[in-house]
């Protein structure tokens, strides 16, 4: 049972969303996968390689002018607000 986004390992969805949950997950998780990852892993009886289920949403990327793969890469290199002092 996940209580905070910092303990998440995967974001599972059918498409890119502009929700607090999705964007928080994107900032913390290394794996953003299509929900078929869960279904196919269940059928196989084990967790499958996530690289075959990495989320692709060309329409959202075009609409909002970003590349999901690059965004995930940036999030992996530096966590959101890491090293930033908000209150002094």
PDB file of N, CA, C and O in Angstrom, chain B, residues numbered from 101:
ATOM      1  N   UNK B 101       0.847  -1.179   0.000  1.00  0.00           N
ATOM      2  CA  UNK B 101       0.000   0.000   0.000  1.00  0.00           C
ATOM      3  C   UNK B 101       0.889   1.237   0.000  1.00  0.00           C
ATOM      4  O   UNK B 101       1.668   1.436   0.932  1.00  0.00           O
ATOM      5  N   UNK B 102       0.783   2.061  -1.020  1.00  0.00           N
ATOM      6  CA  UNK B 102       1.608   3.251  -1.171  1.00  0.00           C
ATOM      7  C   UNK B 102       0.952   4.421  -0.447  1.00  0.00           C
ATOM      8  O   UNK B 102      -0.208   4.750  -0.694  1.00  0.00           O
ATOM      9  N   UNK B 103       1.717   5.044   0.452  1.00  0.00           N
ATOM     10  CA  UNK B 103       1.198   6.185   1.226  1.00  0.00           C
ATOM     11  C   UNK B 103       1.698   7.518   0.690  1.00  0.00           C
ATOM     12  O   UNK B 103       1.008   8.530   0.813  1.00  0.00           O
ATOM     13  N   UNK B 104       2.889   7.532   0.096  1.00  0.00           N
ATOM     14  CA  UNK B 104       3.445   8.777  -0.439  1.00  0.00           C
ATOM     15  C   UNK B 104       4.048   8.525  -1.815  1.00  0.00           C
ATOM     16  O   UNK B 104       4.440   7.406  -2.146  1.00  0.00           O
ATOM     17  N   UNK B 105       4.110   9.576  -2.596  1.00  0.00           N
ATOM     18  CA  UNK B 105       4.651   9.443  -3.951  1.00  0.00           C
ATOM     19  C   UNK B 105       6.134   9.090  -3.922  1.00  0.00           C
ATOM     20  O   UNK B 105       6.634   8.474  -4.863  1.00  0.00           O
ATOM     21  N   UNK B 106       6.841   9.463  -2.871  1.00  0.00           N
ATOM     22  CA  UNK B 106       8.273   9.161  -2.802  1.00  0.00           C
ATOM     23  C   UNK B 106       8.554   7.667  -2.687  1.00  0.00           C
ATOM     24  O   UNK B 106       9.676   7.231  -2.943  1.00  0.00           O
ATOM     25  N   UNK B 107       7.546   6.871  -2.302  1.00  0.00           N
ATOM     26  CA  UNK B 107       7.748   5.429  -2.220  1.00  0.00           C
ATOM     27  C   UNK B 107       7.273   4.695  -3.478  1.00  0.00           C
ATOM     28  O   UNK B 107       7.346   3.468  -3.541  1.00  0.00           O
ATOM     29  N   UNK B 108       6.792   5.432  -4.468  1.00  0.00           N
ATOM     30  CA  UNK B 108       6.328   4.822  -5.715  1.00  0.00           C
ATOM     31  C   UNK B 108       7.512   4.386  -6.574  1.00  0.00           C
ATOM     32  O   UNK B 108       8.559   5.034  -6.594  1.00  0.00           O
ATOM     33  N   UNK B 109       7.324   3.287  -7.273  1.00  0.00           N
ATOM     34  CA  UNK B 109       8.352   2.808  -8.204  1.00  0.00           C
ATOM     35  C   UNK B 109       7.897   2.882  -9.650  1.00  0.00           C
ATOM     36  O   UNK B 109       8.729   2.933 -10.556  1.00  0.00           O
ATOM     37  N   UNK B 110       6.570   2.889  -9.886  1.00  0.00           N
ATOM     38  CA  UNK B 110       6.024   2.890 -11.240  1.00  0.00           C
ATOM     39  C   UNK B 110       4.800   3.808 -11.299  1.00  0.00           C
ATOM     40  O   UNK B 110       4.043   3.920 -10.335  1.00  0.00           O
ATOM     41  N   UNK B 111       4.623   4.455 -12.439  1.00  0.00           N
ATOM     42  CA  UNK B 111       3.365   5.123 -12.765  1.00  0.00           C
ATOM     43  C   UNK B 111       2.715   4.250 -13.829  1.00  0.00           C
ATOM     44  O   UNK B 111       3.320   3.962 -14.861  1.00  0.00           O
ATOM     45  N   UNK B 112       1.482   3.832 -13.572  1.00  0.00           N
ATOM     46  CA  UNK B 112       0.769   2.948 -14.485  1.00  0.00           C
ATOM     47  C   UNK B 112      -0.471   3.680 -14.981  1.00  0.00           C
ATOM     48  O   UNK B 112      -1.308   4.101 -14.182  1.00  0.00           O
ATOM     49  N   UNK B 113      -0.593   3.833 -16.310  1.00  0.00           N
ATOM     50  CA  UNK B 113      -1.688   4.607 -16.890  1.00  0.00           C
ATOM     51  C   UNK B 113      -1.891   4.205 -18.344  1.00  0.00           C
ATOM     52  O   UNK B 113      -1.119   3.419 -18.894  1.00  0.00           O
ATOM     53  N   UNK B 114      -2.925   4.744 -18.956  1.00  0.00           N
ATOM     54  CA  UNK B 114      -3.155   4.479 -20.372  1.00  0.00           C
ATOM     55  C   UNK B 114      -2.716   5.646 -21.248  1.00  0.00           C
ATOM     56  O   UNK B 114      -2.580   5.506 -22.464  1.00  0.00           O
ATOM     57  N   UNK B 115      -2.492   6.817 -20.608  1.00  0.00           N
ATOM     58  CA  UNK B 115      -2.083   7.992 -21.384  1.00  0.00           C
ATOM     59  C   UNK B 115      -1.507   9.040 -20.438  1.00  0.00           C
ATOM     60  O   UNK B 115      -1.665   8.954 -19.220  1.00  0.00           O
ATOM     61  N   UNK B 116      -0.845  10.020 -21.016  1.00  0.00           N
ATOM     62  CA  UNK B 116      -0.326  11.147 -20.240  1.00  0.00           C
ATOM     63  C   UNK B 116      -1.503  11.961 -19.724  1.00  0.00           C
ATOM     64  O   UNK B 116      -2.472  12.215 -20.440  1.00  0.00           O
ATOM     65  N   UNK B 117      -1.394  12.357 -18.474  1.00  0.00           N
ATOM     66  CA  UNK B 117      -2.442  13.172 -17.863  1.00  0.00           C
ATOM     67  C   UNK B 117      -1.800  14.380 -17.198  1.00  0.00           C
ATOM     68  O   UNK B 117      -0.635  14.330 -16.804  1.00  0.00           O
ATOM     69  N   UNK B 118      -2.543  15.442 -17.075  1.00  0.00           N
ATOM     70  CA  UNK B 118      -2.043  16.629 -16.378  1.00  0.00           C
ATOM     71  C   UNK B 118      -2.729  16.718 -15.018  1.00  0.00           C
ATOM     72  O   UNK B 118      -3.399  17.701 -14.700  1.00  0.00           O
ATOM     73  N   UNK B 119      -2.542  15.662 -14.224  1.00  0.00           N
ATOM     74  CA  UNK B 119      -3.112  15.616 -12.888  1.00  0.00           C
ATOM     75  C   UNK B 119      -1.978  15.673 -11.874  1.00  0.00           C
ATOM     76  O   UNK B 119      -0.827  15.385 -12.202  1.00  0.00           O
ATOM     77  N   UNK B 120      -2.304  16.041 -10.655  1.00  0.00           N
ATOM     78  CA  UNK B 120      -1.297  16.091  -9.593  1.00  0.00           C
ATOM     79  C   UNK B 120      -0.663  14.720  -9.378  1.00  0.00           C
ATOM     80  O   UNK B 120       0.550  14.622  -9.192  1.00  0.00           O
ATOM     81  N   UNK B 121      -1.472  13.663  -9.400  1.00  0.00           N
ATOM     82  CA  UNK B 121      -0.935  12.312  -9.177  1.00  0.00           C
ATOM     83  C   UNK B 121       0.041  11.908 -10.284  1.00  0.00           C
ATOM     84  O   UNK B 121       1.122  11.390 -10.007  1.00  0.00           O
ATOM     85  N   UNK B 122      -0.348  12.148 -11.535  1.00  0.00           N
ATOM     86  CA  UNK B 122       0.528  11.755 -12.639  1.00  0.00           C
ATOM     87  C   UNK B 122       1.829  12.558 -12.605  1.00  0.00           C
ATOM     88  O   UNK B 122       2.914  11.985 -12.704  1.00  0.00           O
ATOM     89  N   UNK B 123       1.726  13.869 -12.468  1.00  0.00           N
ATOM     90  CA  UNK B 123       2.917  14.714 -12.494  1.00  0.00           C
ATOM     91  C   UNK B 123       3.816  14.460 -11.291  1.00  0.00           C
ATOM     92  O   UNK B 123       5.039  14.509 -11.418  1.00  0.00           O
ATOM     93  N   UNK B 124       3.234  14.189 -10.130  1.00  0.00           N
ATOM     94  CA  UNK B 124       4.036  13.831  -8.958  1.00  0.00           C
ATOM     95  C   UNK B 124       4.754  12.510  -9.199  1.00  0.00           C
ATOM     96  O   UNK B 124       5.941  12.380  -8.900  1.00  0.00           O
ATOM     97  N   UNK B 125       4.044  11.541  -9.735  1.00  0.00           N
ATOM     98  CA  UNK B 125       4.649  10.252 -10.045  1.00  0.00           C
ATOM     99  C   UNK B 125       5.764  10.380 -11.059  1.00  0.00           C
ATOM    100  O   UNK B 125       6.812   9.748 -10.923  1.00  0.00           O
ATOM    101  N   UNK B 126       5.545  11.189 -12.063  1.00  0.00           N
ATOM    102  CA  UNK B 126       6.557  11.418 -13.097  1.00  0.00           C
ATOM    103  C   UNK B 126       7.827  12.002 -12.491  1.00  0.00           C
ATOM    104  O   UNK B 126       8.933  11.671 -12.917  1.00  0.00           O
ATOM    105  N   UNK B 127       7.666  12.865 -11.504  1.00  0.00           N
ATOM    106  CA  UNK B 127       8.835  13.498 -10.885  1.00  0.00           C
ATOM    107  C   UNK B 127       9.604  12.538  -9.977  1.00  0.00           C
ATOM    108  O   UNK B 127      10.762  12.803  -9.654  1.00  0.00           O
ATOM    109  N   UNK B 128       8.992  11.437  -9.561  1.00  0.00           N
ATOM    110  CA  UNK B 128       9.612  10.525  -8.594  1.00  0.00           C
ATOM    111  C   UNK B 128       9.965   9.149  -9.140  1.00  0.00           C
ATOM    112  O   UNK B 128      10.902   8.515  -8.655  1.00  0.00           O
ATOM    113  N   UNK B 129       9.236   8.683 -10.133  1.00  0.00           N
ATOM    114  CA  UNK B 129       9.372   7.290 -10.582  1.00  0.00           C
ATOM    115  C   UNK B 129      10.255   7.162 -11.815  1.00  0.00           C
ATOM    116  O   UNK B 129      10.280   8.038 -12.680  1.00  0.00           O
ATOM    117  N   UNK B 130      10.967   6.068 -11.871  1.00  0.00           N
ATOM    118  CA  UNK B 130      11.800   5.783 -13.036  1.00  0.00           C
ATOM    119  C   UNK B 130      11.026   5.086 -14.143  1.00  0.00           C
ATOM    120  O   UNK B 130      11.487   5.030 -15.283  1.00  0.00           O
ATOM    121  N   UNK B 131       9.853   4.554 -13.819  1.00  0.00           N
ATOM    122  CA  UNK B 131       9.098   3.753 -14.774  1.00  0.00           C
ATOM    123  C   UNK B 131       7.698   4.317 -14.966  1.00  0.00           C
ATOM    124  O   UNK B 131       6.900   4.355 -14.030  1.00  0.00           O
ATOM    125  N   UNK B 132       7.408   4.753 -16.179  1.00  0.00           N
ATOM    126  CA  UNK B 132       6.060   5.208 -16.539  1.00  0.00           C
ATOM    127  C   UNK B 132       5.596   4.239 -17.621  1.00  0.00           C
ATOM    128  O   UNK B 132       6.085   4.262 -18.750  1.00  0.00           O
ATOM    129  N   UNK B 133       4.643   3.387 -17.252  1.00  0.00           N
ATOM    130  CA  UNK B 133       4.264   2.275 -18.123  1.00  0.00           C
ATOM    131  C   UNK B 133       2.775   2.271 -18.426  1.00  0.00           C
ATOM    132  O   UNK B 133       1.961   2.809 -17.675  1.00  0.00           O
ATOM    133  N   UNK B 134       2.445   1.645 -19.556  1.00  0.00           N
ATOM    134  CA  UNK B 134       1.044   1.446 -19.942  1.00  0.00           C
ATOM    135  C   UNK B 134       0.458   0.378 -19.022  1.00  0.00           C
ATOM    136  O   UNK B 134       1.171  -0.518 -18.570  1.00  0.00           O
ATOM    137  N   UNK B 135      -0.841   0.476 -18.746  1.00  0.00           N
ATOM    138  CA  UNK B 135      -1.471  -0.478 -17.829  1.00  0.00           C
ATOM    139  C   UNK B 135      -1.403  -1.928 -18.321  1.00  0.00           C
ATOM    140  O   UNK B 135      -1.586  -2.854 -17.530  1.00  0.00           O
ATOM    141  N   UNK B 136      -1.146  -2.132 -19.590  1.00  0.00           N
ATOM    142  CA  UNK B 136      -1.009  -3.498 -20.104  1.00  0.00           C
ATOM    143  C   UNK B 136       0.181  -4.215 -19.452  1.00  0.00           C
ATOM    144  O   UNK B 136       0.255  -5.444 -19.485  1.00  0.00           O
ATOM    145  N   UNK B 137       1.102  -3.460 -18.866  1.00  0.00           N
ATOM    146  CA  UNK B 137       2.218  -4.051 -18.122  1.00  0.00           C
ATOM    147  C   UNK B 137       1.696  -4.934 -16.990  1.00  0.00           C
ATOM    148  O   UNK B 137       2.201  -6.037 -16.779  1.00  0.00           O
ATOM    149  N   UNK B 138       0.695  -4.456 -16.268  1.00  0.00           N
ATOM    150  CA  UNK B 138       0.113  -5.208 -15.163  1.00  0.00           C
ATOM    151  C   UNK B 138      -0.598  -6.466 -15.687  1.00  0.00           C
ATOM    152  O   UNK B 138      -0.424  -7.560 -15.151  1.00  0.00           O
ATOM    153  N   UNK B 139      -1.386  -6.287 -16.724  1.00  0.00           N
ATOM    154  CA  UNK B 139      -2.158  -7.403 -17.288  1.00  0.00           C
ATOM    155  C   UNK B 139      -1.234  -8.500 -17.813  1.00  0.00           C
ATOM    156  O   UNK B 139      -1.418  -9.677 -17.502  1.00  0.00           O
ATOM    157  N   UNK B 140      -0.247  -8.107 -18.605  1.00  0.00           N
ATOM    158  CA  UNK B 140       0.660  -9.098 -19.206  1.00  0.00           C
ATOM    159  C   UNK B 140       1.559  -9.750 -18.158  1.00  0.00           C
ATOM    160  O   UNK B 140       1.878 -10.934 -18.276  1.00  0.00           O
ATOM    161  N   UNK B 141       1.968  -9.008 -17.146  1.00  0.00           N
ATOM    162  CA  UNK B 141       2.768  -9.591 -16.069  1.00  0.00           C
ATOM    163  C   UNK B 141       1.943 -10.615 -15.302  1.00  0.00           C
ATOM    164  O   UNK B 141       2.451 -11.670 -14.922  1.00  0.00           O
ATOM    165  N   UNK B 142       0.683 -10.308 -15.077  1.00  0.00           N
ATOM    166  CA  UNK B 142      -0.203 -11.260 -14.385  1.00  0.00           C
ATOM    167  C   UNK B 142      -0.345 -12.548 -15.210  1.00  0.00           C
ATOM    168  O   UNK B 142      -0.274 -13.651 -14.670  1.00  0.00           O
ATOM    169  N   UNK B 143      -0.542 -12.394 -16.500  1.00  0.00           N
ATOM    170  CA  UNK B 143      -0.652 -13.576 -17.373  1.00  0.00           C
ATOM    171  C   UNK B 143       0.612 -14.426 -17.351  1.00  0.00           C
ATOM    172  O   UNK B 143       0.552 -15.655 -17.380  1.00  0.00           O
ATOM    173  N   UNK B 144       1.769 -13.744 -17.298  1.00  0.00           N
ATOM    174  CA  UNK B 144       3.058 -14.447 -17.316  1.00  0.00           C
ATOM    175  C   UNK B 144       3.403 -15.052 -15.952  1.00  0.00           C
ATOM    176  O   UNK B 144       4.243 -15.945 -15.854  1.00  0.00           O
ATOM    177  N   UNK B 145       2.750 -14.558 -14.914  1.00  0.00           N
ATOM    178  CA  UNK B 145       3.039 -15.064 -13.572  1.00  0.00           C
ATOM    179  C   UNK B 145       4.277 -14.458 -12.938  1.00  0.00           C
ATOM    180  O   UNK B 145       4.760 -14.951 -11.919  1.00  0.00           O
ATOM    181  N   UNK B 146       4.796 -13.383 -13.539  1.00  0.00           N
ATOM    182  CA  UNK B 146       5.958 -12.683 -12.984  1.00  0.00           C
ATOM    183  C   UNK B 146       5.999 -11.276 -13.571  1.00  0.00           C
ATOM    184  O   UNK B 146       5.351 -10.984 -14.576  1.00  0.00           O
ATOM    185  N   UNK B 147       6.778 -10.413 -12.919  1.00  0.00           N
ATOM    186  CA  UNK B 147       6.912  -9.060 -13.456  1.00  0.00           C
ATOM    187  C   UNK B 147       7.774  -9.091 -14.701  1.00  0.00           C
ATOM    188  O   UNK B 147       8.899  -9.592 -14.677  1.00  0.00           O
ATOM    189  N   UNK B 148       7.251  -8.559 -15.775  1.00  0.00           N
ATOM    190  CA  UNK B 148       7.968  -8.513 -17.049  1.00  0.00           C
ATOM    191  C   UNK B 148       8.877  -7.292 -17.102  1.00  0.00           C
ATOM    192  O   UNK B 148       8.803  -6.409 -16.248  1.00  0.00           O
ATOM    193  N   UNK B 149       9.726  -7.256 -18.107  1.00  0.00           N
ATOM    194  CA  UNK B 149      10.626  -6.128 -18.325  1.00  0.00           C
ATOM    195  C   UNK B 149       9.794  -4.891 -18.684  1.00  0.00           C
ATOM    196  O   UNK B 149       9.013  -4.918 -19.635  1.00  0.00           O
ATOM    197  N   UNK B 150       9.964  -3.825 -17.931  1.00  0.00           N
ATOM    198  CA  UNK B 150       9.153  -2.616 -18.149  1.00  0.00           C
ATOM    199  C   UNK B 150       9.463  -1.914 -19.471  1.00  0.00           C
ATOM    200  O   UNK B 150       8.635  -1.160 -19.980  1.00  0.00           O
ATOM    201  N   UNK B 151      10.648  -2.158 -20.026  1.00  0.00           N
ATOM    202  CA  UNK B 151      11.016  -1.447 -21.251  1.00  0.00           C
ATOM    203  C   UNK B 151      10.076  -1.754 -22.410  1.00  0.00           C
ATOM    204  O   UNK B 151       9.940  -0.955 -23.336  1.00  0.00           O
ATOM    205  N   UNK B 152       9.436  -2.906 -22.356  1.00  0.00           N
ATOM    206  CA  UNK B 152       8.483  -3.262 -23.408  1.00  0.00           C
ATOM    207  C   UNK B 152       7.123  -2.596 -23.225  1.00  0.00           C
ATOM    208  O   UNK B 152       6.256  -2.705 -24.092  1.00  0.00           O
ATOM    209  N   UNK B 153       6.933  -1.904 -22.098  1.00  0.00           N
ATOM    210  CA  UNK B 153       5.637  -1.307 -21.781  1.00  0.00           C
ATOM    211  C   UNK B 153       5.734   0.186 -21.473  1.00  0.00           C
ATOM    212  O   UNK B 153       4.786   0.778 -20.958  1.00  0.00           O
ATOM    213  N   UNK B 154       6.866   0.790 -21.785  1.00  0.00           N
ATOM    214  CA  UNK B 154       7.028   2.221 -21.544  1.00  0.00           C
ATOM    215  C   UNK B 154       5.909   2.979 -22.237  1.00  0.00           C
ATOM    216  O   UNK B 154       5.609   2.736 -23.406  1.00  0.00           O
ATOM    217  N   UNK B 155       5.297   3.894 -21.510  1.00  0.00           N
ATOM    218  CA  UNK B 155       4.161   4.642 -22.041  1.00  0.00           C
ATOM    219  C   UNK B 155       4.565   5.470 -23.262  1.00  0.00           C
ATOM    220  O   UNK B 155       5.608   6.125 -23.271  1.00  0.00           O
ATOM    221  N   UNK B 156       3.733   5.427 -24.272  1.00  0.00           N
ATOM    222  CA  UNK B 156       3.895   6.261 -25.462  1.00  0.00           C
ATOM    223  C   UNK B 156       2.576   6.984 -25.688  1.00  0.00           C
ATOM    224  O   UNK B 156       1.520   6.355 -25.761  1.00  0.00           O
ATOM    225  N   UNK B 157       2.641   8.294 -25.796  1.00  0.00           N
ATOM    226  CA  UNK B 157       1.435   9.094 -26.016  1.00  0.00           C
ATOM    227  C   UNK B 157       1.803  10.264 -26.926  1.00  0.00           C
ATOM    228  O   UNK B 157       1.967  11.397 -26.474  1.00  0.00           O
ATOM    229  N   UNK B 158       1.929   9.960 -28.221  1.00  0.00           N
ATOM    230  CA  UNK B 158       2.346  10.958 -29.200  1.00  0.00           C
ATOM    231  C   UNK B 158       1.409  12.157 -29.242  1.00  0.00           C
ATOM    232  O   UNK B 158       1.863  13.289 -29.409  1.00  0.00           O
ATOM    233  N   UNK B 159       0.116  11.927 -29.095  1.00  0.00           N
ATOM    234  CA  UNK B 159      -0.855  13.026 -29.162  1.00  0.00           C
ATOM    235  C   UNK B 159      -0.635  14.027 -28.029  1.00  0.00           C
ATOM    236  O   UNK B 159      -0.649  15.236 -28.257  1.00  0.00           O
ATOM    237  N   UNK B 160      -0.432  13.527 -26.812  1.00  0.00           N
ATOM    238  CA  UNK B 160      -0.209  14.426 -25.664  1.00  0.00           C
ATOM    239  C   UNK B 160       1.123  15.155 -25.797  1.00  0.00           C
ATOM    240  O   UNK B 160       1.219  16.341 -25.485  1.00  0.00           O
ATOM    241  N   UNK B 161       2.143  14.450 -26.258  1.00  0.00           N
ATOM    242  CA  UNK B 161       3.449  15.078 -26.431  1.00  0.00           C
ATOM    243  C   UNK B 161       3.367  16.217 -27.437  1.00  0.00           C
ATOM    244  O   UNK B 161       3.950  17.280 -27.224  1.00  0.00           O
ATOM    245  N   UNK B 162       2.655  16.001 -28.517  1.00  0.00           N
ATOM    246  CA  UNK B 162       2.492  17.042 -29.529  1.00  0.00           C
ATOM    247  C   UNK B 162       1.649  18.195 -28.978  1.00  0.00           C
ATOM    248  O   UNK B 162       1.996  19.362 -29.157  1.00  0.00           O
ATOM    249  N   UNK B 163       0.556  17.868 -28.318  1.00  0.00           N
ATOM    250  CA  UNK B 163      -0.356  18.883 -27.785  1.00  0.00           C
ATOM    251  C   UNK B 163       0.334  19.799 -26.774  1.00  0.00           C
ATOM    252  O   UNK B 163       0.146  21.015 -26.807  1.00  0.00           O
ATOM    253  N   UNK B 164       1.140  19.209 -25.866  1.00  0.00           N
ATOM    254  CA  UNK B 164       1.755  19.990 -24.807  1.00  0.00           C
ATOM    255  C   UNK B 164       3.226  20.296 -25.060  1.00  0.00           C
ATOM    256  O   UNK B 164       3.883  20.894 -24.208  1.00  0.00           O
ATOM    257  N   UNK B 165       3.751  19.900 -26.208  1.00  0.00           N
ATOM    258  CA  UNK B 165       5.100  20.273 -26.617  1.00  0.00           C
ATOM    259  C   UNK B 165       6.215  19.742 -25.723  1.00  0.00           C
ATOM    260  O   UNK B 165       7.089  20.500 -25.302  1.00  0.00           O
ATOM    261  N   UNK B 166       6.188  18.458 -25.436  1.00  0.00           N
ATOM    262  CA  UNK B 166       7.251  17.857 -24.638  1.00  0.00           C
ATOM    263  C   UNK B 166       7.510  16.441 -25.131  1.00  0.00           C
ATOM    264  O   UNK B 166       6.755  15.912 -25.947  1.00  0.00           O
ATOM    265  N   UNK B 167       8.570  15.836 -24.637  1.00  0.00           N
ATOM    266  CA  UNK B 167       8.888  14.450 -24.941  1.00  0.00           C
ATOM    267  C   UNK B 167       8.931  13.690 -23.624  1.00  0.00           C
ATOM    268  O   UNK B 167       9.753  13.990 -22.759  1.00  0.00           O
ATOM    269  N   UNK B 168       8.057  12.716 -23.469  1.00  0.00           N
ATOM    270  CA  UNK B 168       7.945  11.969 -22.216  1.00  0.00           C
ATOM    271  C   UNK B 168       9.269  11.320 -21.844  1.00  0.00           C
ATOM    272  O   UNK B 168       9.676  11.372 -20.683  1.00  0.00           O
ATOM    273  N   UNK B 169       9.936  10.718 -22.799  1.00  0.00           N
ATOM    274  CA  UNK B 169      11.211  10.048 -22.528  1.00  0.00           C
ATOM    275  C   UNK B 169      12.237  11.031 -21.963  1.00  0.00           C
ATOM    276  O   UNK B 169      12.958  10.699 -21.022  1.00  0.00           O
ATOM    277  N   UNK B 170      12.309  12.235 -22.531  1.00  0.00           N
ATOM    278  CA  UNK B 170      13.242  13.251 -22.035  1.00  0.00           C
ATOM    279  C   UNK B 170      12.837  13.729 -20.640  1.00  0.00           C
ATOM    280  O   UNK B 170      13.696  13.954 -19.787  1.00  0.00           O
ATOM    281  N   UNK B 171      11.549  13.883 -20.410  1.00  0.00           N
ATOM    282  CA  UNK B 171      11.068  14.317 -19.097  1.00  0.00           C
ATOM    283  C   UNK B 171      11.411  13.302 -18.022  1.00  0.00           C
ATOM    284  O   UNK B 171      11.817  13.670 -16.919  1.00  0.00           O
ATOM    285  N   UNK B 172      11.249  12.032 -18.338  1.00  0.00           N
ATOM    286  CA  UNK B 172      11.598  10.967 -17.387  1.00  0.00           C
ATOM    287  C   UNK B 172      13.102  10.997 -17.121  1.00  0.00           C
ATOM    288  O   UNK B 172      13.538  10.857 -15.978  1.00  0.00           O
ATOM    289  N   UNK B 173      13.882  11.177 -18.164  1.00  0.00           N
ATOM    290  CA  UNK B 173      15.336  11.251 -18.015  1.00  0.00           C
ATOM    291  C   UNK B 173      15.772  12.401 -17.121  1.00  0.00           C
ATOM    292  O   UNK B 173      16.651  12.234 -16.275  1.00  0.00           O
ATOM    293  N   UNK B 174      15.161  13.571 -17.302  1.00  0.00           N
ATOM    294  CA  UNK B 174      15.481  14.724 -16.448  1.00  0.00           C
ATOM    295  C   UNK B 174      15.089  14.455 -15.002  1.00  0.00           C
ATOM    296  O   UNK B 174      15.825  14.808 -14.081  1.00  0.00           O
ATOM    297  N   UNK B 175      13.936  13.833 -14.801  1.00  0.00           N
ATOM    298  CA  UNK B 175      13.467  13.528 -13.448  1.00  0.00           C
ATOM    299  C   UNK B 175      14.388  12.528 -12.760  1.00  0.00           C
ATOM    300  O   UNK B 175      14.563  12.587 -11.543  1.00  0.00           O
ATOM    301  N   UNK B 176      14.978  11.614 -13.521  1.00  0.00           N
ATOM    302  CA  UNK B 176      15.897  10.634 -12.946  1.00  0.00           C
ATOM    303  C   UNK B 176      17.209  11.286 -12.528  1.00  0.00           C
ATOM    304  O   UNK B 176      17.823  10.874 -11.543  1.00  0.00           O
ATOM    305  N   UNK B 177      17.639  12.297 -13.270  1.00  0.00           N
ATOM    306  CA  UNK B 177      18.903  12.974 -12.972  1.00  0.00           C
ATOM    307  C   UNK B 177      18.788  13.884 -11.756  1.00  0.00           C
ATOM    308  O   UNK B 177      19.701  13.939 -10.932  1.00  0.00           O
ATOM    309  N   UNK B 178      17.678  14.592 -11.643  1.00  0.00           N
ATOM    310  CA  UNK B 178      17.496  15.508 -10.520  1.00  0.00           C
ATOM    311  C   UNK B 178      16.030  15.518 -10.120  1.00  0.00           C
ATOM    312  O   UNK B 178      15.154  15.821 -10.930  1.00  0.00           O
ATOM    313  N   UNK B 179      15.775  15.183  -8.862  1.00  0.00           N
ATOM    314  CA  UNK B 179      14.409  15.167  -8.356  1.00  0.00           C
ATOM    315  C   UNK B 179      13.873  16.589  -8.261  1.00  0.00           C
ATOM    316  O   UNK B 179      14.632  17.538  -8.068  1.00  0.00           O
ATOM    317  N   UNK B 180      12.582  16.724  -8.397  1.00  0.00           N
ATOM    318  CA  UNK B 180      11.897  18.013  -8.364  1.00  0.00           C
ATOM    319  C   UNK B 180      12.262  18.779  -7.094  1.00  0.00           C
ATOM    320  O   UNK B 180      12.145  18.252  -5.988  1.00  0.00           O
ATOM    321  N   UNK B 181      12.699  20.011  -7.259  1.00  0.00           N
ATOM    322  CA  UNK B 181      13.087  20.932  -6.191  1.00  0.00           C
ATOM    323  C   UNK B 181      14.269  20.454  -5.360  1.00  0.00           C
ATOM    324  O   UNK B 181      14.522  20.998  -4.285  1.00  0.00           O
ATOM    325  N   UNK B 182      14.999  19.448  -5.835  1.00  0.00           N
ATOM    326  CA  UNK B 182      16.179  18.956  -5.128  1.00  0.00           C
ATOM    327  C   UNK B 182      17.220  20.059  -5.048  1.00  0.00           C
ATOM    328  O   UNK B 182      17.645  20.592  -6.073  1.00  0.00           O
ATOM    329  N   UNK B 183      17.632  20.403  -3.832  1.00  0.00           N
ATOM    330  CA  UNK B 183      18.632  21.427  -3.635  1.00  0.00           C
ATOM    331  C   UNK B 183      18.092  22.848  -3.685  1.00  0.00           C
ATOM    332  O   UNK B 183      18.867  23.801  -3.604  1.00  0.00           O
ATOM    333  N   UNK B 184      16.793  23.010  -3.815  1.00  0.00           N
ATOM    334  CA  UNK B 184      16.192  24.340  -3.880  1.00  0.00           C
ATOM    335  C   UNK B 184      15.622  24.689  -2.510  1.00  0.00           C
ATOM    336  O   UNK B 184      14.882  23.908  -1.912  1.00  0.00           O
ATOM    337  N   UNK B 185      15.977  25.866  -2.030  1.00  0.00           N
ATOM    338  CA  UNK B 185      15.432  26.339  -0.761  1.00  0.00           C
ATOM    339  C   UNK B 185      14.205  27.193  -1.059  1.00  0.00           C
ATOM    340  O   UNK B 185      14.300  28.223  -1.727  1.00  0.00           O
ATOM    341  N   UNK B 186      13.054  26.755  -0.556  1.00  0.00           N
ATOM    342  CA  UNK B 186      11.820  27.473  -0.803  1.00  0.00           C
ATOM    343  C   UNK B 186      11.580  28.500   0.294  1.00  0.00           C
ATOM    344  O   UNK B 186      11.156  29.622   0.016  1.00  0.00           O
ATOM    345  N   UNK B 187      11.849  28.123   1.532  1.00  0.00           N
ATOM    346  CA  UNK B 187      11.670  29.021   2.673  1.00  0.00           C
ATOM    347  C   UNK B 187      13.012  29.219   3.351  1.00  0.00           C
ATOM    348  O   UNK B 187      13.781  28.275   3.533  1.00  0.00           O
ATOM    349  N   UNK B 188      13.276  30.451   3.716  1.00  0.00           N
ATOM    350  CA  UNK B 188      14.543  30.732   4.407  1.00  0.00           C
ATOM    351  C   UNK B 188      14.290  31.363   5.734  1.00  0.00           C
ATOM    352  O   UNK B 188      15.235  31.672   6.461  1.00  0.00           O
TER     353      UNK B 188
END
